[in-house]
Amino acid sequence: MNMKKTQPSANFLPRYWEIDSEFITIYFEDGSLSKFRFEHLCKADKVAEYYLLYLTPAGYFHYLPIAAFENEQDINRFELFLESKQLMKLW
């Protein structure tokens, strides 16, 4: 599958994420931004070295590399938060 043909081009721009308890804000290199509430997510998946945060059941998602987190504690807190919002199941 060619991801660049099935996803918006903004998904491939360099970006900076800010995550708090209510919002995810994505600042793109071109100066644009995307801000949404966790309630707007329908599910989250952890796949290898990244998360897919789905905004629609049809498959529109944001890609978040695990390497973007500063430390293991931040990763664990993020996963527990996703689980508390019933977006992802931890084993």
C-alpha positions in Angstrom: 0.0 0.0 0.0 1.3 3.4 -0.9 0.7 5.5 2.3 1.3 8.8 0.4 -1.7 8.1 -1.9 -4.1 7.1 0.9 -3.3 9.6 3.6 -3.3 13.5 3.5 0.1 15.0 2.6 0.1 16.8 6.1 0.7 13.4 7.6 4.2 13.4 6.1 5.3 16.9 7.2 7.8 17.3 10.1 5.8 18.2 13.2 5.9 18.8 17.0 3.3 17.3 19.3 2.0 18.7 22.6 -0.2 16.3 24.6 -2.1 17.2 27.7 -5.1 15.6 29.5 -7.7 17.2 27.2 -6.0 18.0 23.9 -3.5 16.9 21.4 -2.0 19.8 19.4 0.2 19.1 16.4 2.4 22.0 15.1 3.5 21.4 11.5 6.8 22.7 10.0 4.8 24.8 7.5 3.2 26.8 10.4 -0.2 25.1 10.4 -1.6 23.2 13.3 -4.1 20.6 14.2 -5.8 20.5 17.6 -8.3 17.9 18.8 -9.7 16.4 22.0 -9.1 12.9 23.0 -12.9 12.4 22.7 -12.5 12.9 18.9 -10.4 9.7 18.7 -12.2 6.5 18.0 -9.3 4.1 18.8 -5.5 3.9 19.1 -3.1 1.1 18.0 0.5 0.5 19.0 2.3 -1.0 16.0 6.1 -1.7 16.4 7.7 1.7 16.9 4.7 4.0 16.6 1.1 4.7 17.5 -1.8 5.2 15.1 -4.4 7.5 16.6 -7.6 7.1 14.6 -10.0 10.0 14.1 -12.5 8.0 12.0 -13.6 4.4 11.9 -12.8 4.5 8.1 -9.1 4.8 8.8 -8.1 8.5 9.0 -5.3 8.5 11.6 -2.4 10.5 13.0 1.0 8.7 13.2 3.0 9.2 16.4 6.5 7.6 16.6 7.3 6.2 20.0 10.8 7.8 19.6 9.1 11.2 19.9 8.6 10.7 23.7 11.3 11.9 26.0 11.5 8.8 28.2 9.9 5.5 29.1 7.8 7.0 31.9 6.1 9.4 29.4 5.4 6.4 27.1 3.8 4.4 30.0 1.7 7.4 31.1 0.5 8.0 27.5 -0.5 4.3 27.2 -2.3 4.3 30.5 -4.1 7.4 29.5 -5.2 5.9 26.2 -6.4 2.8 28.1 -8.3 5.0 30.6 -10.1 6.6 27.6 -10.9 3.1 26.3 -8.9 3.8 23.1 -6.4 1.1 23.5 -6.1 -2.2 25.5 -2.9 -3.0 27.3 -2.1 -6.6 27.7 
